[in-house]
């Protein structure tokens, strides 16, 4: 996200979000610590806590050149951590279903 902010306005695309944002299972020590830290950092970035630092001399407004939009894709929305999919982090969910026969034919004709 640091690099994305330096290129803003821009879009960050997270493919297979379930690999990073799967629901946490208890507080087992050891092996999952790095995973939990990575997920926590993503949550902070989505909240904007790590990125909302107004430029010197401003009144706290965020300029459009500071916008970083995050788009994520997953085949396992039901497995994502509740903290990740709450309003304010993942604001819109678009379900893309399988195409029907006519849509498949139309796609192949492109």
N, C-alpha and C positions, 0 to 999 in steps of 0.2 A: 504494500500500500504506500510505502514511502516513495517508491519509484512512480506509482500511479499518480500520487499527489504532485510530483514534480512535472508530470506531463498533462495535468488537468487543464481543461475538462477532458475526462476520458471514461472509459468503461473497463471494469475488471470482470472477466468471465471466469467463473469457477465451474469446471466440468466435473461430474461425478461428486457432487457436494456430500453425498452420503459417506464417502471415504474419509472426509474430514469432519463432518458434522453429525455423525451417528450419535444416538442417545448415549449419554454416559451411564455406566452401570456401577452404582455404588461408589465407594471411595477406596478401592483396592490399591494398596501401595505398590510402588515399583514400576512395572512395565507400562502402565498407562499414563505415567506422569507427563511424558513428552507430548502425548496425544492431548491430554487435558490442557496443557499450557498452550498448545497450538490453537485449540478450539477457543480457549479464553481470549487469546490475542485477536482471533477473528471476530469474536463478539465485541471486543473493544473497538475494533476498526469499524464494524457495522454501526455501532452506537455513535461513532464519530469522536469518541473521547480522545483517541490518539491523534486525530487530525484537525480538530477545531481549535486551532491556535491563531487568533486574529493577527494580522500583520501590524507592525508598529505604526502607531498613529491612527488606527481605525477604532471604531466604537464597538467592535465585536461582530459586525456583520460579515457574513461569508460571501465573498465575491464569486461570481459564476465561474471564474477561472480556477477556483478551488474545488469544483464539484468532481467527485468520483462516484460513478454509479456502479453498483455491483449487480451482475446478473449471474444466476447459478442454475445449473441443470442437475437433475437427479432422476433415477428410475425408482428410487426408494424414499419418497417423501415421508411415508409413514414411519420410517426409521430415524428421521432427523431428531436431534435434541430439541426439546420444547423451548429452551432458551434461545435457540437459533431461529425458530419459526414464529416467535411472538411478534405482534404488531410493533413496528418501529425498526425491526431488523429485516425481516423478509415481509415486505408490505403487500406484494401481489403474487398470487400463485396462478400460473397459466398451465392448464393441463392440455397436453398435446397427445391426443389419442392416435390410434392406428388409422391409416387411411382406408376408405372402403375401396372396392374393386375399381370403380370409375376414377377415383382420385389416384390410384396406383397407375392406371393406364395413362392418365393425363401427365403424371410425373415422368413416366418412361418416354413420353413423346416429346419432352423438352429437349 
